[in-house]
Every structure is written in structure tokens, then in C-alpha cells.
């Protein structure tokens, strides 16, 4: 910013930073979405197009901010979990929250016509907040809370809209019947009155969507360059091994038997310091160093065979199975 007599106004700016060494969760939530979904004729109780669009927008956010390790969404909300040591925007609250929600909103609006074949008649809006969780237990309890909320809301909405659409009830009558009912009673209504087994419904509706990053093999075409480089490394290593046979000249004089060969190797080992010239020692040291470099290069090439991919799941994240299965991908920090 150019210096001027007006620059003093910068002193009025303040900002907050999110606590270090904590999981940052940014949760976005649709604003005025009851009106938005009604205006755009979303199907009730669930519109898969709308949920898939939410997932697409969330994927765009994860592609933009690589320090997000996981995202969980249901209905018109999404939670983005930043890893503990994330340093995005020096952990400034306003920057992180505003950038995440603006990226999500822009992606939602941009891809809307891909899922609904029309342009939105008015702008979708989302609000957002950021919360810090100090350890994995707190983070997991938060995600459990959101998935339980998904189950409770979806079971109620499924009952309500089934009674209105198939039972020809008024919304007021359906609300009156469902008031203060527990999950068991709602399941009974669905199954006994409408032949719907709630447990058989789309997992995406019942459990929400979880997005994580996993490593997958690149396609063969993408791997060609890496494979050629690896082959070159192996050839060079083979040539090095052949070139390290200077000391083998001494062994060749005593190859009448295996025992003599072993004795020669032992003798060579014991007397190498006194026999080898400075130049030979330097040569051997250089070859050992080259071996280490090649090992690192091979490791790098091996990693280059893989790429990070964002996948969408509809798993139960309350139980341990999910966390055990993807612990390596998530790289959780206690």
C-alpha cells in the first residue's frame, strides 16, 4: 500500500488468530435455504442432485486448500477440518473463514446448472464460523454430533414428507402426529404404514457425506516417465556394482576354493586402510554416497507413482471402523 496521509486508518484494523496446535473446523451453513430449495423445486425429503452439488462444492474447497484433511456434510451444511499444524493465512480467523465460505459459495453457484440444468434464479448464500478443537477426541465428538444430527433430521423429514406425499396428510397433521416421537416410533410408522425400511434408504441421506484424501496409483501413461527413470537408476546401480570390483583383483589370485576366497575377503577388509591409496578411498566413499543418493531418488520415484485423490464416502463415522480403516490417510494427531 502506498504511503499517504491517510494510511493511519490501518491502525483501526484488528484481527484474531485461531489457537495453535488445534484442529480448526470451519462449518458453512446455507442461509435462507428453505426459500432457495422451494424456489428451485428441490425434491423432498432429499434431493440427490442438491446433495451431490454440495459434495462437488466441498471437493472444490479441498482442492483449493490442501491443509484440509477431512470434510463432512449433510443437508445444507459442510464442516471442513484443518489438520493441527495448519498454517493457512497464519491461522487468521477472518481470512480462513471468509476464503473457505466464498470458495464454497462460488463453486456451488458455478456448478448449479450442471446438476439442475437451470441457472439459479437468485444467489445462494452460506454463513460460516471457525472453532478450534484441542485433540482428536473433541474433534471426533464434534463429527459424531453432526452425524447424529443428520440421522435425527433425516428420519423426521422422511416420516414427515412420506405422510404428506403418500398419506395425503396436511403438514399440520403430520407435525402433530410426529410431535415428541422417538426414533423407534418413526421407524414403525414408515414400515407399518408405508412399507419403508428406513435402514435400506440411501446411505448418503441417512449418514451424510465424508470427503477424505487417499493415495492412488497414477494411470500407466502417467507412470511411464517414472518407470523409465527407475529403470535408468537400476542400470546405473548395476554399473556401479560392477565398477566396485577393483579390490576383487586381489581375490582372483586366491580363487582355488571357497575357503581361500573368504580368507582373501577378510584379509582385504582388515588391510584395506593400509592397502588403498587416498584416491581409492575417495573413490569408494564417493560410490557409497552415490548409493545413498540413488536410494533417495528411488524413493522419490516410488512416491511419484501415486497421486492424491479426494473420495466421497457415506460411512458411519461414529464407530471405530472408519477411523481404523483410514488412519494412514488422515494422519491424525492426538
Secondary structure, DSSP 8 states (H G I E B T S, - for coil): ----TTGGGGGG----B--TTSEEEEEEEESSHHHHHHHTT--SS--HHHHHHHHHHHHHHHHH-TTEEEEEEETTEEEEEE-TT--GGGGBHHHHHHHHHHHHHHHHHHHHHHHHSS--SS---EEEEEEEESSHHHHHHHHHHHHHHHHHHHHHHHHHHHHHHTS---HHHHHHHHTT--HHHHHHIIIIIH---GGGS-HHHHH-EEEEEEEEE--HHHHHHHHHHHHHHHHHHHHHHHHT-STHHHHHTTTTSHHHHHHHHHHHHHHHHHHS-HHHHHHHHHHHHHHHHHHHHHHHHHHHTEEEEEEEE----SSHHHHHHTHHHHT---
